Amino acid sequence: MTALASLIPWFGTTLGRLAVIGFIAGAWFGWLYHHDSKVENRVISKIEQRNSANVEKATAARRSVETVPLDQLNDRYRRND
């Protein structure tokens, strides 16, 4: 009888069944943890890309109004003092 064949009756016992269930659950939670960390890294990188794009837009907007005199910077949100 081979070593693997001698383990087959052991898997029929309560302890053997619990070991199989524990192995399957451990493999599942290990995969889930790995998958979640990959998704988390992907989401963080997208947020950082959008943030850098917004910074570039804000910098371009700031540069576009640097040469305009202050009395010409009127828009609908400016308060009339």
Distance bins in CASP14 RR format, pairs under 12 A and 6 or more apart:
PFRMAT RR
TARGET T0000
AUTHOR 0000-0000-0000
RMODE 2
METHOD distances of the structure
MODEL  1
1 7 0 0 0 0 0 1 0 0 0 0 0
1 8 0 0 0 0 1 0 0 0 0 0 0
1 9 0 0 0 0 0 1 0 0 0 0 0
2 8 0 0 0 0 0 1 0 0 0 0 0
3 10 0 0 0 0 0 1 0 0 0 0 0
4 10 0 0 0 0 0 1 0 0 0 0 0
4 11 0 0 0 0 0 1 0 0 0 0 0
5 11 0 0 0 0 0 1 0 0 0 0 0
7 13 0 0 0 0 0 1 0 0 0 0 0
7 16 0 0 0 0 1 0 0 0 0 0 0
7 19 0 0 0 0 0 1 0 0 0 0 0
7 20 0 0 0 0 0 1 0 0 0 0 0
8 16 0 0 0 0 0 1 0 0 0 0 0
8 20 0 0 0 0 0 1 0 0 0 0 0
9 15 0 0 0 0 0 1 0 0 0 0 0
9 16 0 0 0 0 1 0 0 0 0 0 0
10 16 1 0 1 0 0 0 0 0 0 0 0
10 17 0 0 0 0 1 0 0 0 0 0 0
10 18 0 0 0 0 0 1 0 0 0 0 0
10 19 0 0 0 0 1 0 0 0 0 0 0
10 20 0 0 0 0 0 1 0 0 0 0 0
11 17 1 0 0 1 0 0 0 0 0 0 0
11 18 0 0 0 0 0 1 0 0 0 0 0
11 19 1 0 0 1 0 0 0 0 0 0 0
11 20 1 0 0 1 0 0 0 0 0 0 0
11 21 0 0 0 0 0 1 0 0 0 0 0
11 23 0 0 0 0 0 1 0 0 0 0 0
12 18 0 0 0 0 0 1 0 0 0 0 0
12 19 0 0 0 0 0 1 0 0 0 0 0
12 20 0 0 0 0 1 0 0 0 0 0 0
13 19 0 0 0 0 1 0 0 0 0 0 0
13 20 0 0 0 0 0 1 0 0 0 0 0
14 20 0 0 0 0 0 1 0 0 0 0 0
14 21 0 0 0 0 0 1 0 0 0 0 0
15 21 0 0 0 0 0 1 0 0 0 0 0
15 22 0 0 0 0 0 1 0 0 0 0 0
16 22 0 0 0 0 1 0 0 0 0 0 0
16 23 0 0 0 0 1 0 0 0 0 0 0
17 23 0 0 0 0 0 1 0 0 0 0 0
17 24 0 0 0 0 0 1 0 0 0 0 0
18 24 0 0 0 0 0 1 0 0 0 0 0
18 25 0 0 0 0 0 1 0 0 0 0 0
19 25 0 0 0 0 0 1 0 0 0 0 0
19 26 0 0 0 0 0 1 0 0 0 0 0
20 26 0 0 0 0 0 1 0 0 0 0 0
20 27 0 0 0 0 0 1 0 0 0 0 0
21 27 0 0 0 0 0 1 0 0 0 0 0
21 28 0 0 0 0 0 1 0 0 0 0 0
22 28 0 0 0 0 1 0 0 0 0 0 0
22 29 0 0 0 0 1 0 0 0 0 0 0
22 30 0 0 0 0 0 1 0 0 0 0 0
23 29 0 0 0 0 0 1 0 0 0 0 0
23 30 0 0 0 0 0 1 0 0 0 0 0
24 30 0 0 0 0 0 1 0 0 0 0 0
24 31 0 0 0 0 0 1 0 0 0 0 0
25 31 0 0 0 0 0 1 0 0 0 0 0
25 32 0 0 0 0 0 1 0 0 0 0 0
26 32 0 0 0 0 1 0 0 0 0 0 0
26 33 0 0 0 0 1 0 0 0 0 0 0
26 34 0 0 0 0 0 1 0 0 0 0 0
27 33 0 0 0 0 0 1 0 0 0 0 0
27 34 0 0 0 0 0 1 0 0 0 0 0
28 34 0 0 0 0 0 1 0 0 0 0 0
28 35 0 0 0 0 0 1 0 0 0 0 0
29 35 0 0 0 0 0 1 0 0 0 0 0
29 36 0 0 0 0 0 1 0 0 0 0 0
30 36 0 0 0 0 1 0 0 0 0 0 0
30 37 0 0 0 0 0 1 0 0 0 0 0
31 37 0 0 0 0 0 1 0 0 0 0 0
31 38 0 0 0 0 0 1 0 0 0 0 0
32 38 0 0 0 0 0 1 0 0 0 0 0
32 39 0 0 0 0 0 1 0 0 0 0 0
33 39 0 0 0 0 0 1 0 0 0 0 0
33 40 0 0 0 0 0 1 0 0 0 0 0
34 40 0 0 0 0 0 1 0 0 0 0 0
34 41 0 0 0 0 0 1 0 0 0 0 0
35 41 0 0 0 0 0 1 0 0 0 0 0
35 42 0 0 0 0 0 1 0 0 0 0 0
36 42 0 0 0 0 0 1 0 0 0 0 0
36 43 0 0 0 0 0 1 0 0 0 0 0
37 43 0 0 0 0 0 1 0 0 0 0 0
37 44 0 0 0 0 0 1 0 0 0 0 0
38 44 0 0 0 0 0 1 0 0 0 0 0
38 45 0 0 0 0 0 1 0 0 0 0 0
39 45 0 0 0 0 0 1 0 0 0 0 0
39 46 0 0 0 0 0 1 0 0 0 0 0
40 46 0 0 0 0 0 1 0 0 0 0 0
40 47 0 0 0 0 0 1 0 0 0 0 0
41 47 0 0 0 0 0 1 0 0 0 0 0
41 48 0 0 0 0 0 1 0 0 0 0 0
42 48 0 0 0 0 0 1 0 0 0 0 0
42 49 0 0 0 0 0 1 0 0 0 0 0
43 49 0 0 0 0 0 1 0 0 0 0 0
43 50 0 0 0 0 0 1 0 0 0 0 0
44 50 0 0 0 0 0 1 0 0 0 0 0
44 51 0 0 0 0 0 1 0 0 0 0 0
45 51 0 0 0 0 0 1 0 0 0 0 0
45 52 0 0 0 0 0 1 0 0 0 0 0
46 52 0 0 0 0 0 1 0 0 0 0 0
46 53 0 0 0 0 0 1 0 0 0 0 0
47 53 0 0 0 0 0 1 0 0 0 0 0
47 54 0 0 0 0 0 1 0 0 0 0 0
48 54 0 0 0 0 0 1 0 0 0 0 0
48 55 0 0 0 0 0 1 0 0 0 0 0
49 55 0 0 0 0 0 1 0 0 0 0 0
49 56 0 0 0 0 0 1 0 0 0 0 0
50 56 0 0 0 0 0 1 0 0 0 0 0
50 57 0 0 0 0 0 1 0 0 0 0 0
51 57 0 0 0 0 0 1 0 0 0 0 0
51 58 0 0 0 0 0 1 0 0 0 0 0
52 58 0 0 0 0 0 1 0 0 0 0 0
52 59 0 0 0 0 0 1 0 0 0 0 0
53 59 0 0 0 0 0 1 0 0 0 0 0
53 60 0 0 0 0 0 1 0 0 0 0 0
54 60 0 0 0 0 0 1 0 0 0 0 0
54 61 0 0 0 0 0 1 0 0 0 0 0
55 61 0 0 0 0 0 1 0 0 0 0 0
55 62 0 0 0 0 0 1 0 0 0 0 0
56 62 0 0 0 0 0 1 0 0 0 0 0
56 63 0 0 0 0 0 1 0 0 0 0 0
57 63 0 0 0 0 0 1 0 0 0 0 0
57 64 0 0 0 0 0 1 0 0 0 0 0
58 64 0 0 0 0 0 1 0 0 0 0 0
58 65 0 0 0 0 0 1 0 0 0 0 0
59 65 0 0 0 0 0 1 0 0 0 0 0
59 66 0 0 0 0 0 1 0 0 0 0 0
60 66 0 0 0 0 0 1 0 0 0 0 0
61 68 0 0 0 0 0 1 0 0 0 0 0
61 73 0 0 0 0 0 1 0 0 0 0 0
62 68 0 0 0 0 0 1 0 0 0 0 0
64 73 0 0 0 0 0 1 0 0 0 0 0
65 72 0 0 0 0 1 0 0 0 0 0 0
65 73 1 0 0 1 0 0 0 0 0 0 0
65 74 0 0 0 0 0 1 0 0 0 0 0
65 75 0 0 0 0 0 1 0 0 0 0 0
66 73 0 0 0 0 0 1 0 0 0 0 0
67 73 0 0 0 0 0 1 0 0 0 0 0
68 74 0 0 0 0 0 1 0 0 0 0 0
68 75 0 0 0 0 0 1 0 0 0 0 0
70 78 0 0 0 0 0 1 0 0 0 0 0
71 78 0 0 0 0 0 1 0 0 0 0 0
72 78 0 0 0 0 0 1 0 0 0 0 0
74 80 0 0 0 0 1 0 0 0 0 0 0
END
